[in-house]
Amino acid sequence: TPTYEVAKQLNRVISPYLPAKYQINSTDELLQIIRATRPQGIITSLDVESLFTNVPVLPTIDIICETVYKDPTAAPPIEANLLKKLLIVCTTECPFFHVDGTMYLQTDGVSMGSPLGVTRVNFYMT
């Protein structure tokens, strides 16, 4: 897509601000936590059905901007209004082609394969 490289750069800008409190990045990390804490009871995992397509675009962009600019002394070197506009362009104004040649425009949810996909979902879920 035309915005792929921009989305990659935006992902690099916003990823450091992702709250890691509720995030486990790998199976090894989960195993380390279990071994260190020896939890009692049952460990469960939750899966959200159709998560990527059900993440609302504009509320998630608001969450990202609020989180990234919460501490003005640690804000990234990009103005808040520009970051917001670029996130909107990369998620709602980016056409893509189907294998049959039809052009589509994703208007809500997270595009599969977007560099921003997983990061946006993680911001939304935290």
N, CA, C and O atoms as a GROMACS GRO file, in nm:
protein
  504
    1THR      N    1   0.084  -0.119   0.000
    1THR     CA    2   0.000   0.000   0.000
    1THR      C    3   0.088   0.124   0.000
    1THR      O    4   0.205   0.117   0.038
    2PRO      N    5   0.035   0.236  -0.041
    2PRO     CA    6   0.115   0.359  -0.048
    2PRO      C    7   0.162   0.409   0.089
    2PRO      O    8   0.261   0.482   0.097
    3THR      N    9   0.094   0.371   0.195
    3THR     CA   10   0.131   0.422   0.328
    3THR      C   11   0.212   0.324   0.412
    3THR      O   12   0.237   0.348   0.530
    4TYR      N   13   0.253   0.213   0.352
    4TYR     CA   14   0.321   0.108   0.428
    4TYR      C   15   0.446   0.160   0.500
    4TYR      O   16   0.463   0.135   0.619
    5GLU      N   17   0.531   0.232   0.430
    5GLU     CA   18   0.656   0.282   0.491
    5GLU      C   19   0.627   0.384   0.601
    5GLU      O   20   0.695   0.386   0.704
    6VAL      N   21   0.528   0.469   0.578
    6VAL     CA   22   0.489   0.567   0.682
    6VAL      C   23   0.437   0.493   0.805
    6VAL      O   24   0.471   0.528   0.918
    7ALA      N   25   0.355   0.392   0.782
    7ALA     CA   26   0.300   0.314   0.894
    7ALA      C   27   0.412   0.245   0.972
    7ALA      O   28   0.406   0.236   1.094
    8LYS      N   29   0.514   0.198   0.902
    8LYS     CA   30   0.629   0.136   0.968
    8LYS      C   31   0.700   0.236   1.060
    8LYS      O   32   0.737   0.203   1.172
    9GLN      N   33   0.719   0.358   1.011
    9GLN     CA   34   0.784   0.460   1.092
    9GLN      C   35   0.697   0.500   1.211
    9GLN      O   36   0.748   0.518   1.322
   10LEU      N   37   0.567   0.514   1.188
   10LEU     CA   38   0.476   0.548   1.298
   10LEU      C   39   0.478   0.438   1.405
   10LEU      O   40   0.474   0.467   1.524
   11ASN      N   41   0.485   0.315   1.361
   11ASN     CA   42   0.491   0.205   1.456
   11ASN      C   43   0.615   0.216   1.544
   11ASN      O   44   0.608   0.191   1.664
   12ARG      N   45   0.727   0.254   1.484
   12ARG     CA   46   0.850   0.274   1.562
   12ARG      C   47   0.835   0.389   1.662
   12ARG      O   48   0.890   0.383   1.772
   13VAL      N   49   0.762   0.492   1.624
   13VAL     CA   50   0.743   0.607   1.712
   13VAL      C   51   0.654   0.573   1.831
   13VAL      O   52   0.685   0.611   1.944
   14ILE      N   53   0.543   0.502   1.808
   14ILE     CA   54   0.446   0.481   1.915
   14ILE      C   55   0.472   0.356   2.000
   14ILE      O   56   0.426   0.350   2.114
   15SER      N   57   0.543   0.259   1.947
   15SER     CA   58   0.564   0.133   2.021
   15SER      C   59   0.627   0.151   2.159
   15SER      O   60   0.585   0.083   2.253
   16PRO      N   61   0.725   0.239   2.176
   16PRO     CA   62   0.784   0.254   2.310
   16PRO      C   63   0.686   0.303   2.417
   16PRO      O   64   0.713   0.289   2.537
   17TYR      N   65   0.574   0.359   2.377
   17TYR     CA   66   0.476   0.412   2.471
   17TYR      C   67   0.367   0.311   2.508
   17TYR      O   68   0.279   0.340   2.588
   18LEU      N   69   0.375   0.193   2.450
   18LEU     CA   70   0.276   0.089   2.475
   18LEU      C   71   0.289   0.040   2.619
   18LEU      O   72   0.396  -0.006   2.658
   19PRO      N   73   0.182   0.050   2.698
   19PRO     CA   74   0.190   0.003   2.836
   19PRO      C   75   0.218  -0.147   2.840
   19PRO      O   76   0.140  -0.227   2.786
   20ALA      N   77   0.328  -0.185   2.902
   20ALA     CA   78   0.370  -0.325   2.903
   20ALA      C   79   0.317  -0.402   3.024
   20ALA      O   80   0.344  -0.521   3.038
   21LYS      N   81   0.244  -0.335   3.110
   21LYS     CA   82   0.198  -0.398   3.235
   21LYS      C   83   0.118  -0.526   3.212
   21LYS      O   84   0.134  -0.622   3.287
   22TYR      N   85   0.033  -0.528   3.111
   22TYR     CA   86  -0.054  -0.643   3.088
   22TYR      C   87  -0.012  -0.723   2.965
   22TYR      O   88  -0.094  -0.796   2.909
   23GLN      N   89   0.111  -0.711   2.924
   23GLN     CA   90   0.155  -0.772   2.801
   23GLN      C   91   0.261  -0.878   2.828
   23GLN      O   92   0.354  -0.856   2.906
   24ILE      N   93   0.247  -0.991   2.764
   24ILE     CA   94   0.350  -1.094   2.766
   24ILE      C   95   0.393  -1.113   2.622
   24ILE      O   96   0.310  -1.138   2.535
   25ASN      N   97   0.522  -1.101   2.598
   25ASN     CA   98   0.572  -1.098   2.460
   25ASN      C   99   0.609  -1.234   2.403
   25ASN      O  100   0.627  -1.246   2.282
   26SER      N  101   0.620  -1.335   2.487
   26SER     CA  102   0.658  -1.465   2.433
   26SER      C  103   0.619  -1.576   2.531
   26SER      O  104   0.589  -1.550   2.648
   27THR      N  105   0.622  -1.697   2.482
   27THR     CA  106   0.595  -1.812   2.567
   27THR      C  107   0.703  -1.823   2.674
   27THR      O  108   0.674  -1.858   2.789
   28ASP      N  109   0.828  -1.795   2.636
   28ASP     CA  110   0.937  -1.801   2.734
   28ASP      C  111   0.915  -1.704   2.849
   28ASP      O  112   0.940  -1.737   2.965
   29GLU      N  113   0.868  -1.584   2.818
   29GLU     CA  114   0.840  -1.485   2.923
   29GLU      C  115   0.729  -1.535   3.016
   29GLU      O  116   0.739  -1.520   3.138
   30LEU      N  117   0.625  -1.594   2.960
   30LEU     CA  118   0.517  -1.650   3.040
   30LEU      C  119   0.570  -1.760   3.132
   30LEU      O  120   0.536  -1.765   3.250
   31LEU      N  121   0.652  -1.848   3.078
   31LEU     CA  122   0.708  -1.956   3.160
   31LEU      C  123   0.797  -1.902   3.272
   31LEU      O  124   0.794  -1.955   3.383
   32GLN      N  125   0.874  -1.798   3.245
   32GLN     CA  126   0.957  -1.736   3.350
   32GLN      C  127   0.871  -1.680   3.462
   32GLN      O  128   0.903  -1.695   3.580
   33ILE      N  129   0.761  -1.615   3.426
   33ILE     CA  130   0.670  -1.559   3.527
   33ILE      C  131   0.608  -1.670   3.609
   33ILE      O  132   0.601  -1.659   3.732
   34ILE      N  133   0.564  -1.775   3.545
   34ILE     CA  134   0.502  -1.887   3.617
   34ILE      C  135   0.602  -1.952   3.712
   34ILE      O  136   0.570  -1.980   3.827
   35ARG      N  137   0.723  -1.975   3.664
   35ARG     CA  138   0.826  -2.039   3.749
   35ARG      C  139   0.864  -1.950   3.866
   35ARG      O  140   0.889  -2.000   3.976
   36ALA      N  141   0.870  -1.819   3.844
   36ALA     CA  142   0.912  -1.727   3.950
   36ALA      C  143   0.805  -1.704   4.055
   36ALA      O  144   0.837  -1.683   4.172
   37THR      N  145   0.679  -1.707   4.016
   37THR     CA  146   0.572  -1.672   4.110
   37THR      C  147   0.496  -1.791   4.165
   37THR      O  148   0.429  -1.779   4.268
   38ARG      N  149   0.507  -1.905   4.100
   38ARG     CA  150   0.434  -2.026   4.144
   38ARG      C  151   0.288  -1.994   4.176
   38ARG      O  152   0.245  -2.011   4.290
   39PRO      N  153   0.212  -1.949   4.076
   39PRO     CA  154   0.073  -1.910   4.102
   39PRO      C  155  -0.013  -2.030   4.144
   39PRO      O  156   0.010  -2.143   4.100
   40GLN      N  157  -0.111  -2.003   4.227
   40GLN     CA  158  -0.206  -2.104   4.270
   40GLN      C  159  -0.333  -2.088   4.187
   40GLN      O  160  -0.366  -1.977   4.147
   41GLY      N  161  -0.403  -2.195   4.161
   41GLY     CA  162  -0.528  -2.186   4.087
   41GLY      C  163  -0.511  -2.225   3.942
   41GLY      O  164  -0.422  -2.302   3.907
   42ILE      N  165  -0.597  -2.171   3.860
   42ILE     CA  166  -0.602  -2.206   3.719
   42ILE      C  167  -0.552  -2.089   3.635
   42ILE      O  168  -0.588  -1.974   3.661
   43ILE      N  169  -0.470  -2.119   3.538
   43ILE     CA  170  -0.423  -2.017   3.443
   43ILE      C  171  -0.510  -2.029   3.318
   43ILE      O  172  -0.529  -2.138   3.264
   44THR      N  173  -0.562  -1.917   3.274
   44THR     CA  174  -0.647  -1.918   3.155
   44THR      C  175  -0.594  -1.821   3.051
   44THR      O  176  -0.514  -1.732   3.081
   45SER      N  177  -0.639  -1.840   2.931
   45SER     CA  178  -0.605  -1.751   2.821
   45SER      C  179  -0.736  -1.709   2.755
   45SER      O  180  -0.827  -1.790   2.738
   46LEU      N  181  -0.743  -1.584   2.718
   46LEU     CA  182  -0.864  -1.535   2.652
   46LEU      C  183  -0.832  -1.502   2.507
   46LEU      O  184  -0.724  -1.452   2.475
   47ASP      N  185  -0.926  -1.532   2.421
   47ASP     CA  186  -0.911  -1.500   2.280
   47ASP      C  187  -1.032  -1.417   2.239
   47ASP      O  188  -1.146  -1.452   2.271
   48VAL      N  189  -1.008  -1.309   2.170
   48VAL     CA  190  -1.117  -1.222   2.126
   48VAL      C  191  -1.149  -1.257   1.981
   48VAL      O  192  -1.061  -1.255   1.895
   49GLU      N  193  -1.273  -1.288   1.956
   49GLU     CA  194  -1.314  -1.327   1.821
   49GLU      C  195  -1.307  -1.208   1.726
   49GLU      O  196  -1.357  -1.100   1.756
   50SER      N  197  -1.244  -1.229   1.613
   50SER     CA  198  -1.232  -1.126   1.508
   50SER      C  199  -1.176  -0.996   1.564
   50SER      O  200  -1.226  -0.888   1.532
   51LEU      N  201  -1.075  -1.006   1.647
   51LEU     CA  202  -1.021  -0.887   1.714
   51LEU      C  203  -0.977  -0.779   1.617
   51LEU      O  204  -1.015  -0.663   1.633
   52PHE      N  205  -0.897  -0.815   1.517
   52PHE     CA  206  -0.842  -0.712   1.428
   52PHE      C  207  -0.952  -0.634   1.356
   52PHE      O  208  -0.940  -0.513   1.339
   53THR      N  209  -1.056  -0.702   1.314
   53THR     CA  210  -1.161  -0.632   1.241
   53THR      C  211  -1.257  -0.558   1.332
   53THR      O  212  -1.338  -0.478   1.284
   54ASN      N  213  -1.251  -0.582   1.461
   54ASN     CA  214  -1.342  -0.516   1.555
   54ASN      C  215  -1.279  -0.404   1.636
   54ASN      O  216  -1.345  -0.347   1.724
   55VAL      N  217  -1.157  -0.370   1.610
   55VAL     CA  218  -1.092  -0.260   1.681
   55VAL      C  219  -1.137  -0.129   1.616
   55VAL      O  220  -1.109  -0.106   1.498
   56PRO      N  221  -1.207  -0.043   1.691
   56PRO     CA  222  -1.254   0.083   1.632
   56PRO      C  223  -1.137   0.178   1.605
   56PRO      O  224  -1.055   0.203   1.693
   57VAL      N  225  -1.130   0.230   1.485
   57VAL     CA  226  -1.015   0.309   1.442
   57VAL      C  227  -0.999   0.439   1.521
   57VAL      O  228  -0.896   0.458   1.586
   58LEU      N  229  -1.096   0.527   1.515
   58LEU     CA  230  -1.078   0.660   1.576
   58LEU      C  231  -1.062   0.656   1.728
   58LEU      O  232  -0.975   0.725   1.780
   59PRO      N  233  -1.142   0.578   1.802
   59PRO     CA  234  -1.117   0.570   1.946
   59PRO      C  235  -0.978   0.515   1.979
   59PRO      O  236  -0.917   0.556   2.078
   60THR      N  237  -0.929   0.422   1.898
   60THR     CA  238  -0.796   0.367   1.923
   60THR      C  239  -0.688   0.471   1.896
   60THR      O  240  -0.590   0.479   1.969
   61ILE      N  241  -0.706   0.549   1.792
   61ILE     CA  242  -0.610   0.657   1.764
   61ILE      C  243  -0.610   0.758   1.878
   61ILE      O  244  -0.504   0.807   1.917
   62ASP      N  245  -0.727   0.788   1.934
   62ASP     CA  246  -0.734   0.878   2.050
   62ASP      C  247  -0.660   0.819   2.169
   62ASP      O  248  -0.588   0.890   2.239
   63ILE      N  249  -0.675   0.689   2.192
   63ILE     CA  250  -0.605   0.621   2.302
   63ILE      C  251  -0.454   0.631   2.281
   63ILE      O  252  -0.380   0.661   2.375
   64ILE      N  253  -0.410   0.606   2.159
   64ILE     CA  254  -0.267   0.614   2.128
   64ILE      C  255  -0.214   0.754   2.156
   64ILE      O  256  -0.112   0.770   2.223
   65CYS      N  257  -0.282   0.856   2.105
   65CYS     CA  258  -0.236   0.994   2.123
   65CYS      C  259  -0.236   1.036   2.270
   65CYS      O  260  -0.143   1.102   2.317
   66GLU      N  261  -0.340   0.998   2.344
   66GLU     CA  262  -0.344   1.030   2.487
   66GLU      C  263  -0.228   0.964   2.561
   66GLU      O  264  -0.166   1.027   2.647
   67THR      N  265  -0.198   0.841   2.527
   67THR     CA  266  -0.090   0.768   2.594
   67THR      C  267   0.046   0.825   2.557
   67THR      O  268   0.130   0.847   2.644
   68VAL      N  269   0.067   0.849   2.429
   68VAL     CA  270   0.197   0.898   2.382
   68VAL      C  271   0.229   1.037   2.436
   68VAL      O  272   0.344   1.067   2.467
   69TYR      N  273   0.128   1.121   2.446
   69TYR     CA  274   0.152   1.260   2.489
   69TYR      C  275   0.113   1.286   2.634
   69TYR      O  276   0.101   1.402   2.675
   70LYS      N  277   0.092   1.179   2.712
   70LYS     CA  278   0.055   1.195   2.853
   70LYS      C  279   0.163   1.272   2.930
   70LYS      O  280   0.131   1.358   3.011
   71ASP      N  281   0.288   1.240   2.904
   71ASP     CA  282   0.400   1.309   2.969
   71ASP      C  283   0.470   1.395   2.864
   71ASP      O  284   0.544   1.342   2.782
   72PRO      N  285   0.447   1.526   2.866
   72PRO     CA  286   0.504   1.612   2.761
   72PRO      C  287   0.657   1.609   2.756
   72PRO      O  288   0.715   1.637   2.651
   73THR      N  289   0.722   1.576   2.867
   73THR     CA  290   0.868   1.572   2.866
   73THR      C  291   0.922   1.448   2.797
   73THR      O  292   1.040   1.442   2.762
   74ALA      N  293   0.837   1.348   2.778
   74ALA     CA  294   0.881   1.224   2.713
   74ALA      C  295   0.812   1.203   2.578
   74ALA      O  296   0.818   1.094   2.522
   75ALA      N  297   0.748   1.306   2.526
   75ALA     CA  298   0.675   1.296   2.400
   75ALA      C  299   0.771   1.275   2.283
   75ALA      O  300   0.886   1.318   2.289
   76PRO      N  301   0.725   1.209   2.178
   76PRO     CA  302   0.811   1.188   2.061
   76PRO      C  303   0.833   1.319   1.984
   76PRO      O  304   0.761   1.417   2.005
   77PRO      N  305   0.932   1.320   1.895
   77PRO     CA  306   0.963   1.443   1.821
   77PRO      C  307   0.870   1.464   1.702
   77PRO      O  308   0.916   1.491   1.590
   78ILE      N  309   0.743   1.452   1.724
   78ILE     CA  310   0.643   1.476   1.620
   78ILE      C  311   0.523   1.541   1.689
   78ILE      O  312   0.482   1.499   1.797
   79GLU      N  313   0.467   1.643   1.628
   79GLU     CA  314   0.354   1.713   1.689
   79GLU      C  315   0.233   1.620   1.698
   79GLU      O  316   0.211   1.536   1.611
   80ALA      N  317   0.156   1.637   1.804
   80ALA     CA  318   0.040   1.549   1.831
   80ALA      C  319  -0.060   1.550   1.717
   80ALA      O  320  -0.110   1.445   1.678
   81ASN      N  321  -0.090   1.668   1.663
   81ASN     CA  322  -0.190   1.674   1.555
   81ASN      C  323  -0.139   1.606   1.427
   81ASN      O  324  -0.218   1.549   1.352
   82LEU      N  325  -0.009   1.612   1.402
   82LEU     CA  326   0.048   1.545   1.285
   82LEU      C  327   0.047   1.393   1.305
   82LEU      O  328   0.014   1.319   1.212
   83LEU      N  329   0.082   1.347   1.424
   83LEU     CA  330   0.077   1.204   1.452
   83LEU      C  331  -0.065   1.150   1.433
   83LEU      O  332  -0.085   1.046   1.370
   84LYS      N  333  -0.162   1.223   1.486
   84LYS     CA  334  -0.300   1.179   1.474
   84LYS      C  335  -0.344   1.173   1.327
   84LYS      O  336  -0.407   1.076   1.285
   85LYS      N  337  -0.311   1.274   1.251
   85LYS     CA  338  -0.349   1.277   1.109
   85LYS      C  339  -0.282   1.162   1.031
   85LYS      O  340  -0.346   1.098   0.948
   86LEU      N  341  -0.155   1.138   1.059
   86LEU     CA  342  -0.086   1.029   0.990
   86LEU      C  343  -0.145   0.893   1.027
   86LEU      O  344  -0.158   0.805   0.941
   87LEU      N  345  -0.182   0.875   1.155
   87LEU     CA  346  -0.247   0.750   1.196
   87LEU      C  347  -0.380   0.732   1.124
   87LEU      O  348  -0.414   0.621   1.082
   88ILE      N  349  -0.455   0.840   1.110
   88ILE     CA  350  -0.583   0.833   1.040
   88ILE      C  351  -0.562   0.798   0.893
   88ILE      O  352  -0.630   0.711   0.839
   89VAL      N  353  -0.466   0.864   0.830
   89VAL     CA  354  -0.438   0.836   0.688
   89VAL      C  355  -0.396   0.690   0.669
   89VAL      O  356  -0.441   0.624   0.576
   90CYS      N  357  -0.309   0.641   0.757
   90CYS     CA  358  -0.257   0.505   0.742
   90CYS      C  359  -0.359   0.397   0.776
   90CYS      O  360  -0.338   0.279   0.746
   91THR      N  361  -0.470   0.435   0.838
   91THR     CA  362  -0.568   0.334   0.876
   91THR      C  363  -0.702   0.347   0.806
   91THR      O  364  -0.774   0.248   0.792
   92THR      N  365  -0.738   0.466   0.761
   92THR     CA  366  -0.870   0.482   0.700
   92THR      C  367  -0.868   0.533   0.557
   92THR      O  368  -0.970   0.527   0.487
   93GLU      N  369  -0.755   0.583   0.513
   93GLU     CA  370  -0.750   0.642   0.380
   93GLU      C  371  -0.652   0.568   0.289
   93GLU      O  372  -0.597   0.626   0.195
   94CYS      N  373  -0.632   0.443   0.317
   94CYS     CA  374  -0.532   0.366   0.245
   94CYS      C  375  -0.600   0.258   0.160
   94CYS      O  376  -0.647   0.159   0.216
   95PRO      N  377  -0.605   0.274   0.030
   95PRO     CA  378  -0.669   0.173  -0.055
   95PRO      C  379  -0.580   0.050  -0.070
   95PRO      O  380  -0.458   0.057  -0.059
   96PHE      N  381  -0.643  -0.063  -0.094
   96PHE     CA  382  -0.568  -0.184  -0.124
   96PHE      C  383  -0.644  -0.265  -0.227
   96PHE      O  384  -0.765  -0.251  -0.244
   97PHE      N  385  -0.571  -0.351  -0.295
   97PHE     CA  386  -0.630  -0.434  -0.400
   97PHE      C  387  -0.656  -0.575  -0.351
   97PHE      O  388  -0.573  -0.635  -0.282
   98HIS      N  389  -0.770  -0.626  -0.388
   98HIS     CA  390  -0.803  -0.767  -0.363
   98HIS      C  391  -0.733  -0.848  -0.471
   98HIS      O  392  -0.692  -0.793  -0.573
   99VAL      N  393  -0.718  -0.978  -0.450
   99VAL     CA  394  -0.652  -1.062  -0.550
   99VAL      C  395  -0.724  -1.060  -0.684
   99VAL      O  396  -0.663  -1.088  -0.787
  100ASP      N  397  -0.854  -1.027  -0.684
  100ASP     CA  398  -0.927  -1.022  -0.811
  100ASP      C  399  -0.913  -0.887  -0.881
  100ASP      O  400  -0.974  -0.865  -0.985
  101GLY      N  401  -0.831  -0.795  -0.823
  101GLY     CA  402  -0.808  -0.665  -0.885
  101GLY      C  403  -0.900  -0.555  -0.838
  101GLY      O  404  -0.881  -0.439  -0.874
  102THR      N  405  -1.001  -0.588  -0.757
  102THR     CA  406  -1.092  -0.487  -0.705
  102THR      C  407  -1.021  -0.404  -0.598
  102THR      O  408  -0.950  -0.458  -0.513
  103MET      N  409  -1.041  -0.272  -0.603
  103MET     CA  410  -0.980  -0.185  -0.504
  103MET      C  411  -1.079  -0.162  -0.389
  103MET      O  412  -1.197  -0.137  -0.411
  104TYR      N  413  -1.027  -0.172  -0.267
  104TYR     CA  414  -1.108  -0.152  -0.148
  104TYR      C  415  -1.045  -0.045  -0.060
  104TYR      O  416  -0.927  -0.013  -0.073
  105LEU      N  417  -1.126   0.009   0.029
  105LEU     CA  418  -1.080   0.106   0.127
  105LEU      C  419  -1.128   0.057   0.264
  105LEU      O  420  -1.248   0.047   0.289
  106GLN      N  421  -1.032   0.027   0.352
  106GLN     CA  422  -1.068  -0.019   0.487
  106GLN      C  423  -1.114   0.102   0.566
  106GLN      O  424  -1.040   0.200   0.579
  107THR      N  425  -1.235   0.097   0.620
  107THR     CA  426  -1.290   0.212   0.692
  107THR      C  427  -1.293   0.193   0.842
  107THR      O  428  -1.304   0.290   0.916
  108ASP      N  429  -1.283   0.070   0.889
  108ASP     CA  430  -1.279   0.045   1.033
  108ASP      C  431  -1.205  -0.085   1.057
  108ASP      O  432  -1.187  -0.165   0.965
  109GLY      N  433  -1.163  -0.106   1.178
  109GLY     CA  434  -1.086  -0.225   1.211
  109GLY      C  435  -0.940  -0.204   1.177
  109GLY      O  436  -0.899  -0.094   1.141
  110VAL      N  437  -0.862  -0.309   1.188
  110VAL     CA  438  -0.719  -0.304   1.163
  110VAL      C  439  -0.688  -0.387   1.040
  110VAL      O  440  -0.728  -0.503   1.031
  111SER      N  441  -0.618  -0.328   0.945
  111SER     CA  442  -0.581  -0.400   0.823
  111SER      C  443  -0.480  -0.509   0.856
  111SER      O  444  -0.380  -0.484   0.924
  112MET      N  445  -0.506  -0.628   0.809
  112MET     CA  446  -0.411  -0.737   0.825
  112MET      C  447  -0.286  -0.704   0.744
  112MET      O  448  -0.296  -0.660   0.630
  113GLY      N  449  -0.171  -0.724   0.803
  113GLY     CA  450  -0.045  -0.696   0.735
  113GLY      C  451   0.006  -0.555   0.754
  113GLY      O  452   0.118  -0.524   0.712
  114SER      N  453  -0.072  -0.468   0.815
  114SER     CA  454  -0.027  -0.332   0.840
  114SER      C  455   0.078  -0.334   0.950
  114SER      O  456   0.062  -0.405   1.050
  115PRO      N  457   0.187  -0.256   0.935
  115PRO     CA  458   0.286  -0.248   1.042
  115PRO      C  459   0.225  -0.197   1.173
  115PRO      O  460   0.278  -0.224   1.281
  116LEU      N  461   0.115  -0.125   1.164
  116LEU     CA  462   0.050  -0.071   1.284
  116LEU      C  463  -0.049  -0.169   1.347
  116LEU      O  464  -0.099  -0.142   1.456
  117GLY      N  465  -0.079  -0.279   1.281
  117GLY     CA  466  -0.185  -0.369   1.324
  117GLY      C  467  -0.176  -0.416   1.467
  117GLY      O  468  -0.264  -0.385   1.548
  118VAL      N  469  -0.072  -0.489   1.500
  118VAL     CA  470  -0.060  -0.546   1.634
  118VAL      C  471  -0.046  -0.436   1.739
  118VAL      O  472  -0.105  -0.446   1.847
  119THR      N  473   0.031  -0.334   1.709
  119THR     CA  474   0.050  -0.224   1.805
  119THR      C  475  -0.082  -0.155   1.836
  119THR      O  476  -0.110  -0.126   1.952
  120ARG      N  477  -0.163  -0.129   1.733
  120ARG     CA  478  -0.293  -0.064   1.757
  120ARG      C  479  -0.383  -0.151   1.842
  120ARG      O  480  -0.450  -0.102   1.933
  121VAL      N  481  -0.385  -0.280   1.813
  121VAL     CA  482  -0.467  -0.371   1.893
  121VAL      C  483  -0.419  -0.372   2.038
  121VAL      O  484  -0.501  -0.370   2.130
  122ASN      N  485  -0.288  -0.375   2.059
  122ASN     CA  486  -0.235  -0.375   2.196
  122ASN      C  487  -0.270  -0.246   2.271
  122ASN      O  488  -0.304  -0.251   2.389
  123PHE      N  489  -0.263  -0.132   2.204
  123PHE     CA  490  -0.305  -0.007   2.269
  123PHE      C  491  -0.454  -0.016   2.307
  123PHE      O  492  -0.494   0.024   2.416
  124TYR      N  493  -0.533  -0.067   2.217
  124TYR     CA  494  -0.678  -0.075   2.242
  124TYR      C  495  -0.710  -0.169   2.358
  124TYR      O  496  -0.796  -0.140   2.441
  125MET      N  497  -0.642  -0.281   2.364
  125MET     CA  498  -0.669  -0.382   2.466
  125MET      C  499  -0.615  -0.344   2.604
  125MET      O  500  -0.663  -0.395   2.705
  126THR      N  501  -0.515  -0.255   2.609
  126THR     CA  502  -0.462  -0.217   2.740
  126THR      C  503  -0.534  -0.093   2.787
  126THR      O  504  -0.505  -0.043   2.895
   0.00000   0.00000   0.00000
